[in-house]
């Protein structure tokens, strides 16, 4: 009986250590993928900088590669949005990862993810605080993170772990610095990570969790072992989960500017007086509706929906923009057809509705001029968009296509809003996308 009471209290959201009941909502998230790695980096007193330039930094269009919306913006090596940084495998090192929350709160907790690990993930220490400049924390803001009261933990393969709550006043749209000291060889396991974060993170030798600054750290631009950050909020606080491929993930946006359209949407919503709405990003560059992508593109949306979207604490709304990679990678092949993609969308709609989540369909943006464009693909895009606009199967429609297309050449971007690859928006284009969303959808 006593054990059953404990379980019931936990399910009700009671903090077992304080007896306090909190309503938790996701305020930041990323969608992890599995990635194998080379042998782990050896710890060093002053690790060298290992940054990789963001997509768009080097030269000239690459040939088509698996991964799709994910095709290479000018200059990125490999598929666009499939990772804007070299893969690292921490070994007796501290990761300081920067996340930009949407909605603030006065208590916070972090979800650590070993979903794709093939062996336990040892956490030697963890810490959270407000980020100051670069790798520095705001003085006095830091708190150790514990797990079931312990400062160290081991996360089994395939599992996630939620930290104990920390009392920390987190403003809306704040940057948090989350430290994980990883004492073991993470390279001996498959890494759970999100490539192409478009955010500068830091890796330093030894246990520096909670250090005021990491001046000698290596720069990395992926997220490792993080799933989401949650804050306390009043009941019925809306949480919008943006779901899609690299156009949702923010490929070709400027590093460290939070220029993705979900970030811009969060800013719009929180600028409205009296509105407290969280926005989290479950996009994966190169992702598809029906088939898995190579590299960091992840499994199809039907396979990852529960793990990346429906699991988000407090999720009330979902925006789905997905399918251009299925279309582009097919080239002139008739399969998958527009009907196949529509059937996939219908499955996502049904699963969201089963949990009471409102779901909005976003039209697919133009791609003529991109490496994998074909007239057959354009016909599919138009058919899918027509269904999104007219079927009334979604709870609402967000017409990103209309916002970004050239009215004189509707199969192409307005040139001032594309990043150079005729596929991904630039920062201004992402802002236009956010501004095209009717905020009354979330009332």
C-alpha positions as CSV (number, residue, x, y, z in Angstrom):
1,X,0.0,0.0,0.0
2,X,2.8,2.4,0.9
3,X,4.5,1.8,-2.4
4,X,1.3,2.4,-4.3
5,X,0.9,5.7,-2.5
6,X,4.3,6.8,-3.5
7,X,3.7,5.9,-7.2
8,X,0.4,7.7,-7.1
9,X,1.9,10.8,-5.7
10,X,4.6,10.8,-8.4
11,X,2.1,10.4,-11.2
12,X,0.2,13.4,-9.8
13,X,3.3,15.5,-10.1
14,X,4.3,15.7,-6.5
15,X,7.9,16.4,-5.7
16,X,8.7,13.4,-3.5
17,X,11.4,15.3,-1.6
18,X,9.4,18.5,-0.8
19,X,5.8,17.3,-1.0
20,X,5.1,20.1,-3.4
21,X,2.9,19.5,-6.4
22,X,4.0,21.3,-9.6
23,X,2.6,21.6,-13.1
24,X,5.5,21.0,-15.5
25,X,5.6,22.2,-19.1
26,X,8.3,21.8,-21.7
27,X,10.0,25.1,-22.5
28,X,12.9,23.9,-24.6
29,X,13.4,20.7,-26.4
30,X,15.4,19.0,-29.2
31,X,14.8,15.8,-31.0
32,X,17.8,13.4,-30.5
33,X,19.1,10.9,-33.0
34,X,21.4,7.9,-32.9
35,X,25.0,8.5,-34.0
36,X,28.0,6.2,-33.9
37,X,31.3,7.9,-33.5
38,X,35.1,7.6,-33.9
39,X,37.2,6.7,-30.8
40,X,36.5,9.2,-27.9
41,X,38.5,12.4,-27.6
42,X,41.3,12.0,-25.1
43,X,41.0,14.5,-22.2
44,X,43.5,17.4,-22.3
45,X,44.4,20.3,-20.1
46,X,43.5,22.7,-22.8
47,X,41.5,21.0,-25.5
48,X,41.9,22.5,-29.0
49,X,39.0,24.3,-30.7
50,X,37.1,21.8,-32.9
51,X,34.4,24.0,-34.2
52,X,32.9,23.4,-37.6
53,X,31.4,26.3,-39.5
54,X,27.6,26.5,-39.8
55,X,25.8,25.5,-42.9
56,X,26.4,28.1,-45.4
57,X,29.9,29.0,-44.5
58,X,32.1,27.5,-47.3
59,X,31.6,27.2,-51.0
60,X,29.3,26.0,-53.6
61,X,26.5,23.7,-54.2
62,X,27.0,20.0,-53.5
63,X,25.5,17.2,-55.5
64,X,22.4,15.5,-54.1
65,X,23.0,13.4,-51.0
66,X,20.7,11.3,-48.8
67,X,19.1,13.5,-46.2
68,X,17.0,15.8,-48.2
69,X,15.9,19.0,-46.6
70,X,19.0,18.5,-45.6
71,X,20.4,19.4,-49.1
72,X,23.5,21.4,-48.7
73,X,23.2,25.2,-48.4
74,X,26.1,26.9,-50.1
75,X,29.2,25.8,-48.4
76,X,28.1,23.2,-46.0
77,X,29.8,19.8,-46.3
78,X,27.4,17.0,-46.8
79,X,23.7,17.2,-46.4
80,X,22.4,20.5,-45.1
81,X,21.3,20.5,-41.6
82,X,22.7,17.1,-41.0
83,X,25.2,18.3,-38.4
84,X,26.9,21.7,-38.1
85,X,29.8,20.4,-36.0
86,X,32.3,17.6,-35.7
87,X,31.0,14.7,-33.6
88,X,32.7,14.5,-30.2
89,X,32.6,11.6,-27.7
90,X,33.3,13.1,-24.2
91,X,35.7,11.1,-22.0
92,X,36.3,12.5,-18.5
93,X,35.1,15.8,-19.8
94,X,32.4,18.4,-19.0
95,X,29.9,19.5,-21.6
96,X,28.4,22.9,-21.0
97,X,25.4,23.2,-23.3
98,X,23.4,26.4,-24.0
99,X,19.7,26.2,-24.4
100,X,17.3,29.1,-25.2
101,X,14.0,28.6,-23.4
102,X,10.7,30.0,-24.5
103,X,8.6,30.3,-21.4
104,X,10.2,31.2,-18.0
105,X,9.3,29.9,-14.5
106,X,10.6,29.8,-11.0
107,X,11.5,26.1,-10.9
108,X,13.3,24.1,-13.5
109,X,14.3,20.5,-14.3
110,X,16.2,18.8,-17.1
111,X,15.6,15.6,-19.0
112,X,18.8,13.7,-19.9
113,X,18.5,11.1,-22.7
114,X,20.3,7.9,-23.4
115,X,17.6,6.6,-25.8
116,X,20.1,5.4,-28.4
117,X,22.9,4.4,-26.0
118,X,24.1,0.8,-26.1
119,X,25.6,0.9,-22.6
120,X,24.8,2.9,-19.4
121,X,25.6,6.6,-19.5
122,X,27.4,7.7,-16.4
123,X,26.7,11.2,-15.1
124,X,29.4,12.2,-12.6
125,X,27.9,15.7,-11.9
126,X,25.4,18.0,-13.4
127,X,24.7,21.7,-12.9
128,X,22.4,24.4,-14.3
129,X,22.5,28.2,-14.2
130,X,21.7,31.3,-16.3
131,X,24.2,31.9,-19.1
132,X,26.1,35.1,-19.1
133,X,28.5,35.8,-22.0
134,X,29.8,32.9,-24.1
135,X,30.6,30.0,-21.7
136,X,30.3,32.0,-18.5
137,X,27.4,31.7,-16.0
138,X,25.7,34.6,-14.3
139,X,27.2,34.8,-10.9
140,X,25.1,33.3,-8.2
141,X,22.6,31.7,-10.5
142,X,24.0,28.2,-10.6
143,X,22.6,25.1,-8.9
144,X,23.8,21.5,-8.8
145,X,21.4,19.0,-10.5
146,X,20.5,15.8,-8.7
147,X,18.7,12.7,-9.7
148,X,16.5,11.1,-7.1
149,X,18.5,13.0,-4.5
150,X,21.9,11.8,-5.8
151,X,24.6,13.9,-7.5
152,X,25.7,11.0,-9.6
153,X,23.7,8.7,-11.7
154,X,23.8,6.1,-14.4
155,X,21.2,6.1,-17.2
156,X,20.4,2.6,-18.6
157,X,20.6,2.1,-22.4
158,X,17.4,3.3,-24.0
159,X,16.3,5.3,-21.0
160,X,15.8,8.9,-20.0
161,X,16.2,10.5,-16.6
162,X,14.5,13.6,-15.1
163,X,16.5,15.7,-12.7
164,X,15.2,16.8,-9.4
165,X,13.6,20.3,-9.5
166,X,15.8,23.3,-8.9
167,X,14.5,26.7,-7.6
168,X,15.7,29.1,-10.2
169,X,14.0,32.2,-11.6
170,X,14.2,31.7,-15.3
171,X,13.0,34.7,-17.4
172,X,11.1,34.3,-20.6
173,X,13.5,33.7,-23.6
174,X,16.5,33.2,-21.3
175,X,19.7,31.2,-22.0
176,X,20.5,28.4,-19.6
177,X,23.9,26.7,-19.3
178,X,23.5,23.0,-18.5
179,X,26.7,21.1,-17.4
180,X,27.1,17.4,-17.6
181,X,30.3,15.9,-16.4
182,X,30.8,12.6,-18.2
183,X,33.6,10.5,-16.5
184,X,33.4,7.5,-18.8
185,X,34.1,6.7,-22.4
186,X,30.9,7.8,-24.1
187,X,32.5,6.8,-27.5
188,X,32.1,3.2,-26.5
189,X,28.3,3.6,-26.9
190,X,26.1,5.0,-29.6
191,X,25.7,8.7,-28.9
192,X,22.3,10.2,-28.4
193,X,22.6,13.7,-29.9
194,X,21.1,16.4,-32.1
195,X,23.3,17.5,-34.9
196,X,23.3,21.1,-36.3
197,X,22.2,22.9,-33.1
198,X,23.2,26.3,-34.6
199,X,24.2,27.0,-31.0
200,X,27.7,27.2,-29.6
201,X,28.3,24.7,-26.8
202,X,31.5,23.9,-24.9
203,X,33.6,20.9,-23.9
204,X,36.3,21.0,-21.3
205,X,38.6,18.5,-19.6
206,X,37.8,17.0,-16.2
207,X,34.9,17.8,-13.8
208,X,34.2,21.5,-14.3
209,X,30.4,21.3,-13.6
210,X,29.3,24.6,-12.1
211,X,32.6,26.4,-12.9
212,X,32.0,30.2,-13.4
213,X,33.5,30.1,-16.9
214,X,35.3,27.6,-19.3
215,X,37.8,29.8,-21.0
216,X,39.8,27.0,-22.5
217,X,36.9,24.9,-23.7
218,X,36.6,23.3,-27.1
219,X,33.7,24.6,-29.1
220,X,31.0,22.2,-30.3
221,X,27.8,22.9,-32.2
222,X,25.6,19.9,-31.5
223,X,23.6,19.0,-28.4
224,X,24.4,15.8,-26.6
225,X,22.2,13.7,-24.2
226,X,19.6,16.5,-23.7
227,X,15.9,16.0,-24.5
228,X,14.1,18.9,-22.9
229,X,14.0,21.5,-20.2
230,X,10.8,22.0,-18.2
231,X,9.6,24.8,-16.0
232,X,6.7,25.1,-13.6
233,X,3.7,27.0,-15.0
234,X,0.0,27.4,-14.2
235,X,-2.3,24.6,-15.2
236,X,-3.6,24.8,-18.8
237,X,-0.5,26.7,-19.9
238,X,-0.3,26.0,-23.7
239,X,2.7,24.2,-25.1
240,X,3.2,24.3,-28.9
241,X,5.5,21.6,-30.4
242,X,6.9,22.5,-33.8
243,X,7.7,19.4,-35.8
244,X,9.4,19.0,-39.1
245,X,12.7,18.8,-41.0
246,X,15.6,21.3,-41.3
247,X,13.3,24.2,-42.1
248,X,11.9,23.8,-38.6
249,X,15.3,22.8,-37.2
250,X,16.7,26.1,-38.4
251,X,19.2,25.0,-41.1
252,X,21.1,28.1,-42.6
253,X,20.0,30.4,-39.7
254,X,22.8,32.3,-38.1
255,X,24.6,30.5,-35.2
256,X,23.8,31.8,-31.7
257,X,21.0,34.1,-32.8
258,X,18.0,31.8,-32.2
259,X,16.8,32.6,-35.7
260,X,14.6,29.5,-36.3
261,X,10.9,30.2,-37.0
262,X,9.8,28.5,-33.7
263,X,12.1,30.9,-31.8
264,X,10.5,33.8,-33.7
265,X,7.1,32.4,-32.9
266,X,7.9,32.2,-29.2
267,X,9.0,35.9,-29.2
268,X,5.8,36.9,-30.9
269,X,3.6,35.0,-28.4
270,X,5.4,36.2,-25.3
271,X,5.4,39.8,-26.5
272,X,1.6,39.7,-26.2
273,X,0.5,41.0,-22.8
274,X,-0.9,38.4,-20.5
275,X,-0.1,35.4,-22.8
276,X,2.2,32.6,-21.4
277,X,2.7,30.0,-24.1
278,X,5.7,27.7,-24.5
279,X,7.1,26.8,-27.9
280,X,9.5,23.8,-28.3
281,X,11.3,22.6,-31.4
282,X,11.1,18.9,-32.4
283,X,12.5,19.4,-35.9
284,X,15.3,17.2,-37.4
285,X,17.1,18.3,-40.5
286,X,16.6,15.8,-43.4
287,X,13.7,14.1,-41.6
288,X,10.8,12.6,-43.6
289,X,7.2,11.4,-43.2
290,X,7.5,7.8,-44.4
291,X,11.2,6.7,-44.6
292,X,14.3,7.0,-42.5
293,X,17.1,9.4,-43.4
294,X,20.8,8.8,-43.4
295,X,23.2,10.3,-40.9
296,X,21.5,12.7,-38.5
297,X,18.2,12.8,-40.3
298,X,16.6,10.4,-37.9
299,X,13.7,7.9,-38.3
300,X,10.5,8.8,-40.0
301,X,7.9,10.9,-38.1
302,X,5.6,8.0,-37.6
303,X,8.4,6.2,-35.7
304,X,9.5,9.2,-33.6
305,X,6.2,10.9,-32.9
306,X,5.8,9.5,-29.4
307,X,9.4,10.0,-28.3
308,X,9.9,13.5,-29.7
309,X,6.5,15.2,-29.8
310,X,3.7,13.5,-27.8
311,X,6.0,13.1,-24.8
312,X,6.4,16.8,-24.3
313,X,5.1,17.8,-20.9
314,X,1.9,19.9,-21.2
315,X,1.7,19.6,-25.0
316,X,-1.5,21.2,-26.3
317,X,-0.7,22.1,-29.9
318,X,1.4,20.8,-32.7
319,X,2.5,22.3,-36.0
320,X,3.6,19.8,-38.6
321,X,5.7,20.8,-41.7
322,X,7.1,17.7,-43.2
323,X,7.3,15.9,-46.6
324,X,9.6,17.9,-48.9
325,X,12.4,15.4,-48.3
326,X,10.2,12.4,-49.2
327,X,9.4,14.3,-52.4
328,X,12.8,15.6,-53.2
329,X,14.7,12.3,-52.5
330,X,12.3,10.5,-54.9
331,X,13.3,12.7,-57.8
332,X,11.1,11.6,-60.7
333,X,10.2,8.3,-59.0
334,X,6.4,8.1,-58.6
335,X,6.8,6.6,-55.1
336,X,6.1,7.9,-52.6
337,X,3.1,9.6,-54.1
338,X,1.2,12.6,-52.8
339,X,-1.4,10.2,-51.6
340,X,1.2,8.2,-49.7
341,X,2.3,11.4,-47.9
342,X,-1.2,12.4,-47.2
343,X,-1.9,9.0,-45.6
344,X,1.2,9.6,-43.4
345,X,-0.1,13.0,-42.3
346,X,-3.5,11.5,-41.5
347,X,-1.8,9.0,-39.1
348,X,-0.1,11.9,-37.3
349,X,-3.3,13.8,-37.0
350,X,-5.1,10.8,-35.6
351,X,-2.4,10.1,-33.0
352,X,-2.3,13.8,-31.9
353,X,-6.1,14.0,-31.6
354,X,-6.2,10.8,-29.5
355,X,-4.2,12.7,-26.8
356,X,-6.3,15.9,-27.2
357,X,-3.6,17.8,-29.0
358,X,-4.7,20.3,-31.6
359,X,-2.6,19.9,-34.7
360,X,-2.0,22.5,-37.5
361,X,-0.7,21.6,-41.0
362,X,1.9,23.8,-42.5
363,X,2.3,24.0,-46.3
364,X,5.5,22.9,-47.9
365,X,7.7,25.8,-49.2
366,X,9.0,26.2,-52.7
367,X,12.1,24.3,-53.8
368,X,12.8,24.9,-57.5
369,X,16.5,25.4,-57.9
370,X,17.4,23.1,-55.1
371,X,19.6,20.1,-55.8
372,X,16.8,17.6,-55.7
373,X,14.1,19.5,-57.5
374,X,12.1,17.8,-60.2
375,X,8.9,18.7,-62.0
376,X,7.4,15.5,-60.7
377,X,8.3,16.5,-57.2
378,X,6.8,20.0,-57.7
379,X,3.5,18.3,-58.7
380,X,3.5,16.3,-55.5
381,X,4.3,19.4,-53.4
382,X,1.4,21.2,-54.9
383,X,-1.0,18.3,-54.4
384,X,0.0,17.9,-50.7
385,X,-0.4,21.6,-50.1
386,X,-3.8,21.6,-51.7
387,X,-4.9,18.8,-49.4
388,X,-3.5,20.6,-46.3
389,X,-5.3,23.8,-47.3
390,X,-8.7,22.3,-48.3
391,X,-9.3,18.9,-46.6
392,X,-10.2,20.4,-43.1
393,X,-8.6,17.4,-41.5
394,X,-6.1,19.6,-39.6
395,X,-7.4,21.8,-36.9
396,X,-6.0,24.8,-38.8
397,X,-3.6,25.7,-41.6
398,X,-0.4,27.7,-41.6
399,X,0.5,28.7,-45.1
400,X,4.3,29.0,-45.2
401,X,4.2,28.4,-48.9
402,X,2.1,31.5,-49.5
403,X,4.4,33.6,-47.2
404,X,7.6,32.7,-49.0
405,X,6.8,32.0,-52.6
406,X,7.5,34.3,-55.5
407,X,4.0,35.3,-56.8
408,X,5.4,35.5,-60.4
409,X,7.1,32.0,-60.1
410,X,5.2,30.1,-57.3
411,X,7.6,27.2,-57.4
412,X,10.4,29.4,-56.3
413,X,11.3,31.3,-53.1
414,X,11.2,35.1,-53.0
415,X,14.9,35.6,-53.4
416,X,15.2,38.0,-50.4
417,X,14.0,35.2,-48.1
418,X,16.2,32.2,-49.2
419,X,19.6,31.3,-47.9
420,X,21.3,30.6,-51.2
421,X,20.4,27.0,-51.8
422,X,16.8,27.7,-53.0
423,X,15.6,25.4,-50.3
424,X,16.1,26.9,-46.8
425,X,15.0,30.3,-45.7
426,X,17.5,32.8,-44.3
427,X,17.0,34.6,-41.0
428,X,14.5,37.0,-42.6
429,X,12.6,34.2,-44.2
430,X,12.3,32.4,-40.9
431,X,10.9,35.6,-39.4
432,X,8.4,35.9,-42.2
433,X,7.3,32.3,-41.5
434,X,6.7,33.1,-37.8
435,X,4.8,36.3,-38.7
436,X,2.6,34.3,-41.1
437,X,1.1,32.3,-38.2
438,X,-2.3,33.5,-36.9
439,X,-1.8,33.7,-33.1
440,X,-5.5,33.2,-32.6
441,X,-5.0,29.5,-33.4
442,X,-3.6,29.1,-29.9
443,X,-6.4,30.8,-28.0
